[in-house]
Amino acid sequence: MIKQGHRVIGLDNINDYYDVNLKYARLSELGITKEAATVFAEISESKIHGNQMQFIRINLEDRTQLPELFKRFKLATTS
């Protein structure tokens, strides 16, 4: 998606449903440091892709922060 010019915003709560080290390793491949990804509700910018790839650690069930994220980045929703 990045190669096609799209901006990518990844989100995860980094829970232990599966190995968190694997999650951090995958984020690292995208240029997101473990230190940046451990902080809740803070947007981290990729050291490789700049603001074309960002990550935020939030819970998908968060009924306050998730709508704010959509609003902030003007993300489209479908019904």
C-alpha positions in Angstrom: 0.0 0.0 0.0 2.8 2.4 0.8 4.5 1.7 -2.5 1.2 2.7 -4.2 1.3 6.0 -2.4 -1.2 5.2 0.4 -0.8 6.3 3.9 -0.9 3.4 6.4 -2.0 3.7 10.0 -1.5 0.5 11.9 -3.1 -0.1 15.2 -2.9 -2.9 17.8 -3.2 -3.3 21.5 -0.1 -5.6 21.5 -1.8 -8.1 23.8 -0.4 -11.6 24.4 -2.9 -13.5 22.3 0.2 -14.4 20.4 3.9 -13.7 20.9 4.3 -10.0 21.5 8.0 -10.2 20.5 6.8 -11.3 17.0 4.5 -8.3 16.9 7.3 -5.9 17.8 9.6 -7.6 15.3 7.1 -7.0 12.5 6.6 -3.4 13.6 10.4 -3.0 13.5 10.5 -4.2 9.9 8.2 -1.3 9.2 10.4 1.2 11.0 8.4 1.4 14.2 10.6 1.0 17.3 9.5 -1.2 20.2 10.0 1.8 22.6 7.6 3.9 20.5 5.0 1.0 20.1 4.8 0.3 23.8 3.2 3.7 24.6 -0.6 3.6 24.5 -2.5 6.2 22.4 0.7 7.8 21.0 1.2 7.9 17.3 4.6 6.6 16.2 6.1 7.5 12.8 8.1 5.0 10.8 11.8 5.6 10.7 11.8 4.0 7.2 8.6 5.4 5.6 8.1 8.6 7.5 4.5 9.7 8.0 3.3 7.3 5.3 3.5 4.5 7.9 2.4 5.3 11.4 1.4 3.1 14.3 -0.8 3.7 17.4 -1.3 1.3 20.3 -4.9 1.3 21.2 -7.6 -1.2 22.0 -10.1 -1.7 19.2 -12.9 -1.7 21.8 -11.9 1.8 23.0 -15.1 3.8 22.2 -13.3 7.1 22.9 -10.0 6.9 21.2 -10.9 4.9 18.1 -13.5 7.4 16.9 -11.0 10.2 17.6 -8.4 8.4 15.5 -10.8 8.2 12.6 -11.7 11.9 13.0 -8.1 13.0 13.3 -7.0 11.2 10.2 -10.2 11.7 8.3 -10.6 7.9 7.8 -13.6 6.8 5.9 -16.1 4.5 7.4 -18.7 2.3 5.6 -22.1 1.2 6.8 
